């Protein structure tokens, strides 16, 4: 069946076609004069993706949008009237880049305006899949120092390890989580416990955000040996007894704070035997005791010999040997 044009259209058809062509040109020229254009710079790009399955590192994007419309519409345009929204698919594990394409179809504009261009129309995203890892150990971080002579004997953390979720590239190299600092100062001399928050790692979530920490504090000590020290006898001031034979040399090992031990010398260490309870001459076995000048927090851990034989004789009053002169300080038992 053939379609026949009405007579009014068939009459002088070439001139009608030419007239229609020029009418379209005139309309386009008038339309271009009646519509202005403007460029909005750095319009935020909203990315739509599954935040539980993927992370986008450079998710703050912007694009320049060219809009066309009447001058009045463009003058009434406000910030935020134009929105860009682009969907990002969930990529398989091992894919770390995605080419994001932005077209006019992704731009939402007010009525009466249309998008003529977007720039750039393609941007590269850095992406990573979210994975889970278990039993990541917790390390406690400390700030400050305990007073001299004390140390952290044991640090216990509850829980000692946590489960985490985050980007695969970060978790691959994650060997531990570190707590916020636990403050130490010179006032702490006893055990204490504290709840402390776990330090944050970007884009990583832990199964708990805080742990319980128990710190055991003990005296920090060391040892120092002194050899061939002279020993004296501690006698009553009015005793007629003196040593008939000299006492053997004594070796002493001290235990205490290192700084205190470093400040001691052989003159500060006084081995002695107590004969104040003996009233008659003879042979006696007595333990060796040690007096330490000005070091109350130092003890004699080892004394050799620990017991000596004391031979006493009687002398006239007023003729006491200097070796039996009483020691002024209160003796300390090793």
C-alpha positions as CSV (number, residue, x, y, z in Angstrom):
1,X,0.0,0.0,0.0
2,X,1.6,3.3,-1.1
3,X,1.4,6.4,1.1
4,X,0.3,9.5,-0.7
5,X,1.1,12.9,0.6
6,X,-1.7,15.4,0.7
7,X,-1.9,17.8,-2.2
8,X,-1.0,20.8,-0.1
9,X,2.3,19.1,0.8
10,X,3.1,17.8,-2.7
11,X,2.5,21.2,-4.3
12,X,5.9,23.0,-4.6
13,X,7.6,20.5,-2.3
14,X,11.2,21.5,-3.0
15,X,10.6,25.1,-1.8
16,X,8.8,23.8,1.3
17,X,11.8,21.6,2.2
18,X,14.1,24.6,1.8
19,X,11.9,26.8,3.9
20,X,11.7,24.1,6.7
21,X,15.5,23.8,6.7
22,X,15.9,27.5,7.2
23,X,13.2,27.6,9.9
24,X,15.2,25.0,11.9
25,X,18.4,27.0,11.5
26,X,16.6,30.2,12.7
27,X,15.1,28.3,15.7
28,X,18.5,26.9,16.7
29,X,20.0,30.4,16.4
30,X,17.3,31.9,18.6
31,X,17.5,29.1,21.1
32,X,21.3,29.6,21.4
33,X,20.7,33.3,22.1
34,X,17.9,32.7,24.6
35,X,20.0,30.1,26.6
36,X,23.2,30.8,28.5
37,X,25.7,28.3,29.9
38,X,27.7,28.1,33.1
39,X,30.3,25.8,34.6
40,X,30.1,24.5,38.2
41,X,33.6,23.6,39.4
42,X,34.4,20.7,41.7
43,X,30.9,19.4,42.3
44,X,31.1,16.5,44.8
45,X,30.7,13.0,43.4
46,X,28.6,10.8,45.6
47,X,29.7,7.1,45.3
48,X,27.2,4.4,45.9
49,X,28.7,1.1,47.0
50,X,28.6,-1.7,49.6
51,X,30.5,-0.3,52.6
52,X,30.5,-3.6,54.3
53,X,32.3,-5.4,51.5
54,X,34.6,-2.8,50.0
55,X,36.5,0.3,51.0
56,X,37.4,3.2,48.6
57,X,40.5,5.1,49.7
58,X,40.1,8.1,47.5
59,X,36.3,8.5,47.8
60,X,36.4,12.3,47.9
61,X,36.0,13.2,44.2
62,X,34.8,16.3,42.3
63,X,33.9,17.1,38.7
64,X,33.2,20.2,36.6
65,X,29.6,20.3,35.2
66,X,28.6,22.6,32.3
67,X,24.9,23.5,32.4
68,X,22.7,25.2,29.8
69,X,19.5,27.0,30.4
70,X,17.8,30.3,30.5
71,X,19.7,33.2,32.1
72,X,17.1,33.4,34.8
73,X,17.3,29.7,35.7
74,X,21.1,29.9,35.9
75,X,21.0,33.0,38.0
76,X,18.7,31.3,40.5
77,X,21.0,28.2,40.7
78,X,22.3,27.6,44.2
79,X,25.1,25.5,45.6
80,X,23.8,22.0,46.2
81,X,21.1,22.1,43.5
82,X,23.3,19.9,41.3
83,X,24.2,16.4,42.5
84,X,26.4,13.7,41.0
85,X,25.7,10.1,42.0
86,X,27.6,7.1,40.5
87,X,27.3,3.5,41.5
88,X,30.4,1.4,42.1
89,X,30.1,-2.4,41.8
90,X,31.7,-4.7,44.4
91,X,34.9,-5.9,42.8
92,X,36.4,-9.4,43.3
93,X,39.3,-9.9,45.7
94,X,42.6,-8.9,44.3
95,X,41.3,-5.9,42.3
96,X,42.6,-2.6,43.6
97,X,41.6,-0.1,40.9
98,X,38.4,0.9,39.2
99,X,37.8,3.3,36.4
100,X,34.8,5.5,37.3
101,X,32.9,7.0,34.4
102,X,30.8,10.1,34.9
103,X,28.2,11.0,32.3
104,X,25.4,13.6,32.1
105,X,23.0,10.7,33.1
106,X,24.7,10.7,36.6
107,X,24.0,14.4,37.1
108,X,20.7,15.5,38.8
109,X,19.8,19.1,37.9
110,X,16.8,21.5,38.7
111,X,14.0,21.6,36.1
112,X,14.8,23.8,33.0
113,X,18.5,23.1,33.1
114,X,20.4,20.4,31.2
115,X,24.0,19.1,31.4
116,X,26.0,19.6,28.3
117,X,29.4,18.4,29.5
118,X,31.2,16.7,32.5
119,X,34.9,17.0,33.1
120,X,36.7,14.8,33.7
121,X,34.4,12.1,32.6
122,X,36.6,9.3,34.0
123,X,38.5,9.0,37.3
124,X,40.4,6.1,38.8
125,X,39.4,4.8,42.2
126,X,41.7,2.9,44.7
127,X,39.6,0.1,46.1
128,X,40.1,-2.9,48.4
129,X,38.0,-5.8,49.6
130,X,37.2,-6.0,53.3
131,X,38.3,-9.3,55.0
132,X,38.4,-10.7,58.5
133,X,41.4,-11.9,60.6
134,X,41.4,-13.4,64.1
135,X,43.7,-13.5,67.1
136,X,45.5,-10.2,66.5
137,X,47.6,-9.7,69.7
138,X,47.3,-6.6,71.9
139,X,50.5,-4.7,73.0
140,X,50.3,-2.2,75.9
141,X,52.0,1.1,75.3
142,X,53.4,3.0,78.4
143,X,54.1,6.7,78.9
144,X,56.5,7.7,81.7
145,X,58.8,5.9,84.1
146,X,58.4,4.2,87.5
147,X,60.5,5.5,90.4
148,X,64.1,4.3,90.7
149,X,64.3,0.8,92.0
150,X,61.0,-0.4,90.6
151,X,60.1,-2.2,87.4
152,X,57.1,-3.7,85.6
153,X,57.3,-7.4,86.6
154,X,54.4,-8.6,84.5
155,X,51.8,-7.0,82.2
156,X,48.6,-9.0,81.5
157,X,46.0,-8.0,79.0
158,X,42.4,-9.2,78.9
159,X,41.6,-10.1,76.1
160,X,45.1,-10.7,74.9
161,X,44.0,-10.9,71.2
162,X,41.0,-9.6,69.2
163,X,39.4,-10.2,65.8
164,X,39.5,-7.5,63.2
165,X,37.9,-6.6,59.9
166,X,39.4,-4.2,57.3
167,X,41.0,-3.8,53.9
168,X,43.0,-6.8,52.8
169,X,46.2,-4.8,52.1
170,X,46.2,-3.4,55.7
171,X,45.4,-6.6,57.5
172,X,48.0,-8.5,55.5
173,X,50.8,-6.6,57.4
174,X,48.9,-6.1,60.7
175,X,50.8,-8.0,63.4
176,X,49.5,-6.3,66.5
177,X,47.2,-3.6,67.9
178,X,48.6,-1.1,70.3
179,X,46.7,0.5,73.2
180,X,46.5,4.1,74.1
181,X,49.3,5.1,76.5
182,X,49.2,3.9,80.2
183,X,50.7,6.6,82.4
184,X,53.6,5.7,84.7
185,X,55.1,7.9,87.4
186,X,57.1,7.9,90.6
187,X,54.0,7.5,92.8
188,X,53.3,4.0,91.5
189,X,54.9,1.3,93.7
190,X,52.1,-1.3,93.9
191,X,50.2,-3.4,91.4
192,X,47.3,-1.8,89.6
193,X,44.7,-2.5,87.0
194,X,43.2,-0.2,84.3
195,X,40.8,-0.2,81.3
196,X,42.5,1.3,78.3
197,X,41.3,1.9,74.7
198,X,42.8,0.1,71.8
199,X,44.5,2.4,69.3
200,X,42.7,3.0,66.0
201,X,43.9,1.8,62.6
202,X,42.3,3.6,59.6
203,X,39.4,1.5,58.1
204,X,40.0,-1.3,60.6
205,X,37.4,-2.4,63.1
206,X,38.2,-4.6,66.1
207,X,35.9,-6.9,68.0
208,X,36.4,-4.7,71.1
209,X,37.5,-1.1,71.5
210,X,39.0,-1.4,75.0
211,X,41.0,-4.0,77.0
212,X,41.6,-4.6,80.7
213,X,45.3,-4.3,81.7
214,X,46.8,-5.6,85.0
215,X,50.4,-4.4,85.8
216,X,52.5,-6.1,88.5
217,X,55.2,-3.8,90.0
218,X,58.2,-5.2,91.8
219,X,61.5,-3.8,93.1
220,X,64.2,-3.6,90.5
221,X,67.5,-4.9,92.0
222,X,70.9,-6.2,91.2
223,X,73.8,-7.8,92.9
224,X,77.3,-6.6,93.8
225,X,80.1,-8.6,95.5
226,X,82.7,-7.3,98.0
227,X,85.6,-9.6,98.9
228,X,88.2,-9.8,101.7
229,X,86.4,-7.4,104.1
230,X,87.8,-7.2,107.6
231,X,85.4,-8.4,110.4
232,X,85.1,-7.0,113.9
233,X,83.6,-8.2,117.1
234,X,80.7,-6.3,118.7
235,X,81.2,-6.4,122.5
236,X,79.6,-4.6,125.4
237,X,81.5,-1.4,126.4
238,X,82.3,-2.8,129.8
239,X,83.1,-6.4,128.8
240,X,86.6,-7.7,129.8
241,X,86.6,-10.1,126.9
242,X,88.8,-9.6,123.8
243,X,89.6,-11.6,120.7
244,X,92.6,-13.9,121.2
245,X,92.8,-14.7,117.4
246,X,91.9,-12.3,114.5
247,X,88.6,-13.0,112.6
248,X,88.9,-14.3,109.0
249,X,88.3,-12.0,106.0
250,X,84.7,-12.0,104.8
251,X,83.1,-11.9,101.3
252,X,79.7,-10.3,101.0
253,X,77.2,-10.2,98.1
254,X,74.7,-7.4,98.4
255,X,71.3,-7.2,96.8
256,X,69.4,-4.0,96.1
257,X,68.8,-1.1,93.7
258,X,71.6,-0.7,91.2
259,X,72.2,3.0,91.8
260,X,72.5,2.4,95.5
261,X,74.9,-0.4,95.1
262,X,77.1,1.6,92.7
263,X,77.4,4.3,95.4
264,X,78.8,1.8,98.0
265,X,82.4,1.0,98.6
266,X,84.2,-1.5,100.9
267,X,84.3,1.0,103.7
268,X,80.5,1.1,103.8
269,X,80.3,-2.7,104.4
270,X,81.0,-3.8,107.9
271,X,81.0,-7.5,108.7
272,X,80.9,-8.3,112.5
273,X,80.1,-11.0,115.0
274,X,78.0,-10.2,118.1
275,X,79.6,-11.3,121.4
276,X,77.6,-9.0,123.7
277,X,75.9,-12.1,125.3
278,X,79.2,-13.9,126.1
279,X,80.5,-13.3,129.6
280,X,83.3,-15.8,130.0
281,X,86.4,-16.6,127.9
282,X,86.5,-19.6,125.5
283,X,85.8,-20.8,122.0
284,X,82.4,-19.9,120.5
285,X,80.8,-20.3,117.0
286,X,79.0,-17.1,116.0
287,X,77.2,-16.1,112.8
288,X,78.6,-13.3,110.7
289,X,76.4,-10.3,110.4
290,X,76.7,-7.3,108.1
291,X,76.1,-3.6,108.7
292,X,75.7,-1.4,105.6
293,X,76.1,2.3,106.0
294,X,73.3,4.5,104.7
295,X,71.6,1.8,102.6
296,X,68.4,0.6,104.3
297,X,67.0,-0.9,101.1
298,X,70.1,-3.1,100.5
299,X,70.5,-6.6,102.0
300,X,73.3,-9.0,102.4
301,X,72.2,-11.9,100.2
302,X,75.4,-14.0,100.6
303,X,78.1,-14.0,103.4
304,X,81.1,-16.3,103.4
305,X,82.0,-17.6,105.8
306,X,78.6,-17.3,107.4
307,X,79.7,-18.7,110.7
308,X,83.2,-18.2,112.4
309,X,84.9,-19.5,115.5
310,X,85.6,-16.8,118.0
311,X,88.3,-17.3,120.7
312,X,87.9,-14.9,123.6
313,X,90.2,-14.2,126.5
314,X,90.0,-11.9,129.5
315,X,92.0,-8.7,129.8
316,X,92.2,-6.2,132.6
317,X,89.6,-3.4,132.4
318,X,90.8,-0.4,130.4
319,X,93.0,-2.5,128.1
320,X,90.5,-3.5,125.5
321,X,91.7,-4.1,122.0
322,X,90.3,-1.7,119.3
323,X,89.1,-4.7,117.4
324,X,86.5,-5.2,120.1
325,X,85.3,-1.6,120.1
326,X,81.5,-1.6,119.8
327,X,79.8,-0.7,116.5
328,X,77.6,2.3,116.9
329,X,74.9,1.4,114.3
330,X,72.2,-1.1,114.8
331,X,73.4,-4.4,113.0
332,X,71.5,-5.8,110.1
333,X,70.9,-9.5,109.7
334,X,71.8,-10.9,106.3
